[in-house]
């Protein structure tokens, strides 16, 4: 008899206040040229982070910070797709298989549509199963219309 579990991951990062930052904005493994970067210890790919946390949570394996703490210099500027692949491998070692994942980015910009298929392919490959990506606009929430950063919610279904 198979067992199934659902996991939920949430990640939020603020935009860098340094307009001249050489760090790119990375979402779902895709670099968005010309967009403000996010503050974070790794590459700040909050879609990969939320998906990683969802997988770890469903598998009962803690959270992203317990495996890749932001106090450890080893993870500075780390590629979040590699972190996601590591989390998926840990779940697989425990007998779990990703049935599917669904991620929602909350953002005014950047627009995901031109990059959605590439993001889906990269995230699905790293996670070891089908992942979908979509976006929702916060419709001007924030102080005086300012957008402070991005948020992502991810949910997964694992099976063993």
N, C-alpha and C positions, 0 to 999 in steps of 0.2 A: 504494500500500500504506500503510495507516495505522500509526502508531506509538502505543503506549500506555505510560504511565508511572504508577507508584504513588508517592504521597508520604505521609509520616507526620509529623504535628505533635503536639507535647506542650507543654502549658503548666501551670504551677502558680503559684498565688497564695495568700499567707497572708491570714487574716482581719485586719481592722484591729483594733488594740488599743483604739482610741477608740470606745467604745460610743455616744457621742453624735455620731458622724460624720454629717454631712448627706449624704454621698455614698451613693447607693443601690447595692444589689447588682444588677448587670446580668449576665445569662447568656443567650447566644443572642439578644441584642437586647431581651430582656424584663426589665423592672424588677420585682424581688421586694421588695415593701414589707414592712417589719418584720424583714428579715433583716440580719445583719451584713454590712458591705461588705468588699470585698477591697482590699488595698494594690496600687497600680499607678500608672503614669504616665498612662495613658489612662484609660478608664472601667473597666479591669481585667476586661473580658469575656473570660475565658479560653477559652470555647468558640469565639468568633470568632477569637481569637488562634491557637489550635491548628489550626483549619481554614485560616486564612491561611498558616501555616507549612507545612502539608501541600501546599497548592496551589503555593506558591513552591518548595518542595523538589522536587515532581514536575516542575515546569517548568524546574528548574535555575536559578532566579532568586534564590538566596540565602535569607535568612530575614527575618522580620518586623523584627527589630532593625536590620538593615542598611538597610531602607527607611524605617523610622519609629523612629529611635533614642530611647531614653528620656532621653537627654541634651539633646534638642532641645525647647525650650519650645513649639514649634509643635504638638507632639503631646500636650501636657498636657491631660488630661480629654477626649481625642479620642473620638469615637464609633467603637467597634471595628467596627461593621457597615460604616461608610464605609471603614475601613482594609481590611476584607475585600473590599469591592467594588473597591477600587484594586488589590489583589493579583490578583484574578480578571481585571481588565481588563489588567493587565500580562501575565498568562499568555495571555489571548486575543490580545493584540497579537503575541505570539510564535507564534500559530497553534494554541494549545491550547484544548480544550473540556472542561469538567467533565462526565464521564460520571456520576459520583456521589461523594458524600462521606458518611462515617459518623463520628459523634462520640460518645464515651462520657465522661460526666462521672462522676468518682469523688467521691461526696459522701454524707454522712449526711443532710444537709439543705442546701438546701430540696428539697422534693419537686417533681420536674419534671412529673409527669403532668398536673396542671391547666393547664400552660403549654406542653406539648410541641408541639401543633399550631401554635401561634403562633410558637414558636421555629423550627420546621421551615420555615414559610413565610418568615420574615424571613431566615434563613440561606440558604435556597435562592435567594431573590430577590437577595441581595447577592452570592452566589457564582456566580450564573448557571447553576445546574443543581441537580439533586435532592440534598438533604442530609437525612440522618436523624439524630435525636438520641435517646440513651438514657442511662440512669444505672446505676451500680453502687455499692453501699454498701461502704465499707471494713470494715464489721463490727467496729467498735470499735478498729481499729488506731490507734496514737498513744499518747502517754504517759498512762497511767492513764485511758484512755477519752476524753481531751481530743481535740477535733478542731481542728487548727491552720489548716486552709485547704481548698482545693479543687484538684483536678487534672482535666485533660481530655486525652484522646487522640483524635486525628482521623486518618483515613486517606482519601485520595482516589484516584480513577482519572481520569487525563487522557488525552485522545485527540487526535491530529492526523494 
